């Protein structure tokens, strides 16, 4: 980028730095849920297999129906042993296993409902299915499937014109149907509450993370927010995917404003300047309060010339802003230093160059912009003892 005139606002900087912990927490939760589902389904498959073998051994019910149940149990067991061995690394495998499992479960649901080779087994197996449908599909898609199953089950059990005639009495069928509806409602409620709780927790995580990375007074990033953002930019830079530049600005004569008008007015000045800087930054840039009355802009994919253009805009906007206190207008100015990344230079060197350039702008009479690349060698070697960039590495702060 050679200029910085693109000020179209997109999602703010908080979206860049606060979603990483949220995504990590969501990914960890999704992985844990995948393991839990795998264990539940593996346990169900093993129980189904064991009961089918037991029924065959004691000659309980037709052999062919027990063999069908046995085959389904073995298939589910195999699927979920495979899934647990692969973990959550293969999304395609997980989706395939989930779909095959749902087909098998829907088949078994109506198979047990129709066969009823043992008076109680078919109906009880159908009840076991309901919580698993919601747990596997979530409350929305699970509700659609369960409603279809309830409609099909009601039609089979109670519609007089169907081809199916149940061996059970009307009282047993009605009690089964009532238990079926109650269990479906309980399963839906549990899954819905779990989903809402997870959504609220994610919103809380995001809000807390944004608060921890934001300067309360200016609404800009604080040093923690800067650290989160820098990690992503340095990674992109190390992979050759872009460079960045730094603008470091310091309010001129800010101590005099505090001494004359009080710290409340000083806070108003900082908040006003923070809003100005934020309005000039692009969505991919990071505006931060560097400390005290110092502000920092980290510009992604920006060269030295583009950074200088933006620095001049910031200087001009601050210089043309006025703070009214009791009818008196306070003039504001800012001195800014600009540094662009040089090859694989570390961030600490870039910040030091920008800080030295800013100090040079102060020495030139303030209210000016100085490029670090244009500094004489003797000036570049200076290190201010009171400079945050000289004494503190923000990455380790």
WOJO-V869196 format. One record per run of one state. SS is the DSSP state (alpha for helix, beta for strand, coil for the rest). FROM is the first residue (numbers start at 0). TO is the last residue. If there is no record, write none. Layout:
ss=SS from=FROM to=TO
ss=SS from=FROM to=TO
This chain:
ss=coil from=0 to=11
ss=alpha from=12 to=56
ss=coil from=57 to=61
ss=alpha from=62 to=85
ss=coil from=86 to=89
ss=alpha from=90 to=114
ss=coil from=115 to=119
ss=alpha from=120 to=157
ss=coil from=158 to=168
ss=alpha from=169 to=211
ss=coil from=212 to=212
ss=beta from=213 to=213
ss=coil from=214 to=219
ss=beta from=220 to=220
ss=coil from=221 to=221
ss=alpha from=222 to=237
ss=coil from=238 to=242
ss=beta from=243 to=250
ss=coil from=251 to=252
ss=alpha from=253 to=260
ss=coil from=261 to=261
ss=alpha from=262 to=279
ss=coil from=280 to=284
ss=beta from=285 to=290
ss=coil from=291 to=292
ss=beta from=293 to=299
ss=coil from=300 to=302
ss=alpha from=303 to=318
ss=coil from=319 to=320
ss=beta from=321 to=324
ss=coil from=325 to=326
ss=beta from=327 to=330
ss=coil from=331 to=332
ss=beta from=333 to=339
ss=coil from=340 to=345
ss=alpha from=346 to=362
ss=coil from=363 to=367
ss=beta from=368 to=370
ss=alpha from=371 to=373
ss=coil from=374 to=375
ss=alpha from=376 to=379
ss=coil from=380 to=386
ss=alpha from=387 to=390
ss=coil from=391 to=392
ss=alpha from=393 to=395
ss=coil from=396 to=396
